[in-house]
Amino acid sequence: MTASPKDLEELNVERERWRVEKALEHLQRNGVAQLTWLEGQRWQDVQRSMRHGPWHIFHFIGHGGFDVRMDEGILAFENDEGLSRARKSARHFLQHCCNLDQAKYSCRFSNAV
């Protein structure tokens, strides 16, 4: 899934998607992995898609961070207007993040499960 809310720094989503597809190309060709890009950029889109699994890995291309005060990871999805809406990231999400807001969040647990 990709999410690039218009009120945050623009991401090169196409390049990142290409990198994921390239990394999995061999596995897909050999029938070991299947890659499905979720439609939409909202939290509700994730919820809807997860109901139609089974899914083994969720890869999120977007903005995120770690709220030190709350001791929780966050991901920035879009709201209905295309602006950012931060949501707690579930512990099973592998998170590699860029900071959502330098003053509030840090990325000290980037890639932490």
Stockholm file with secondary structure:
# STOCKHOLM 1.0

chainA/1-113         MTASPKDLEELNVERERWRVEKALEHLQRNGVAQLTWLEGQRWQDVQRSMRHGPWHIFHFIGHGGFDVRMDEGILAFENDEGLSRARKSARHFLQHCCNLDQAKYSCRFSNAV
#=GR chainA/1-113 SS CBCCCTTSCCCCHHHHHHHHHHHHHHHHHTTSCCCCCCSCSBHHHHHHHHTTCCCSCCCCBSEEEEETTTTEEEEEEECTTSCEEEEECCTTSCBCCCCSCTTTEECTTTTBC
#=GC SS_cons         CBCCCTTSCCCCHHHHHHHHHHHHHHHHHTTSCCCCCCSCSBHHHHHHHHTTCCCSCCCCBSEEEEETTTTEEEEEEECTTSCEEEEECCTTSCBCCCCSCTTTEECTTTTBC
//
